[in-house]
Amino acid sequence: CALPISGDAEDSKFPDYRISIVTQPSSNSAQTNHNVTFTVVSTSVPSTTLSYNWQRNSGGGWTNVLNTSGVWYGNTSATLTANAAIANANTLRVQVSATGATTVTSSNASVTTP
């Protein structure tokens, strides 16, 4: 079982929030013509609104996932839906953040198509 990843920021302007990723996104397998979903479960102490930013890497470095019809949906939510054929060429991760907290980055996940 993987340990949770946590982030904590120290400053005097904002309350001190600690973000934890309790469930990492998992790698998936899907048919080429189907969609696949990746989900992260995260919490903060004290409780606050969390922001999500999914990223992808196809070998040239990490770039932000942009919502694109038929390809990617939910790039700023806890669940990313992707076309399996497109996602197959990318490694994915999500960054979770909140005002007053250090951004926390999830483990990598990927999709394979048979």
N, C-alpha and C positions, 0 to 999 in steps of 0.2 A: 504494500500500500504506500503510495507516494505521500510525502509530507506536504501539508498546505504551504503555500507561498504567501508571505505577508509583507506589507510595506508600512512604514511609519515615518512621518515627517516631523521635524522639530522646528517650530517657528513661534513667534509671539502674536502674529496677526490673526491666525485662524485657530479654531479648536484643533486638538491633536486627534486625528482619526487613524485607525489601524485597519487596513484592508487585508482580507484573507481570501485566497481562492481555495474553496473547500472541495470542489469537484473540477478537475482539469478537463478541457475538451479532449475527446477521444478520437483516435483514428477510426475511419469507417471504410466499408466496402460497399459499392453500389454499382448497378448497371449503368452503362454510359448514358442512356437516355433518361435517367432518373435524377431527382434532386437528393442531396445529402445534407444533413444538419449537424452542426457542431454547437455544443452548449457548454457554458461555463457557469458554475454556481459560486457566488462570492458574497461576502458579508463585510460589514465594517462595524467597528466599535469605537465610539458610540455610533449608533445607526445614522446613516446619511445617504443621500442619493449618490449612486455610483454611475460612472460613465464608462462606456465600452468602446474600444476601437480595435476592430479586427485587422490583422495584417497578413500579407502573403509573401512568400519568397519562392520564386521559380528558378533560383540560382544566381540572380544578380543583386541580391540584398533585399531587405524588408521594405515593402511599400504598403500604404494603407489600402484596404479593400474599399472600393466605391460601389454603391448600389447600382447595378446595371441590369436592366430588364432581361430576364432569361438566363442570367449568369449568377449574380450575387444579390442577396436580400438580407437586411438586418445587420448592416455593417456597424451600427452603433447600438446594438442591443446585446443581451446575454446569449442569444441564439442566432447563429449565422446559417442561412440556407444557401447552398451553392449547387450549380449544375455539376454533376459528377465528372463529366468529360473535361470541363475547365479546371475544376478543383484538383483533378488527378495530377496536373502538372505543377502543383504548388504545395508548399508546406505552409500551414496556417498556425497562427497564434493570436491571442487577444491581450490587449493591455487594459487593465481596470484602474480607474483613477477617481479621485474626488478632491474637491477643494480642501486643502489642509492635510493632504495625505500624499505619500510617495506613490507614484505609479507602480503597479505590480504587473509583471508579464507572466502569462501562463506558459505551461509546457507546450511544445510543438505537437501538432496533429496533422494527419494527412488522409487522403482518400485513395483507395486503389479501385480500379475498374477491371473486372474479369475480361 
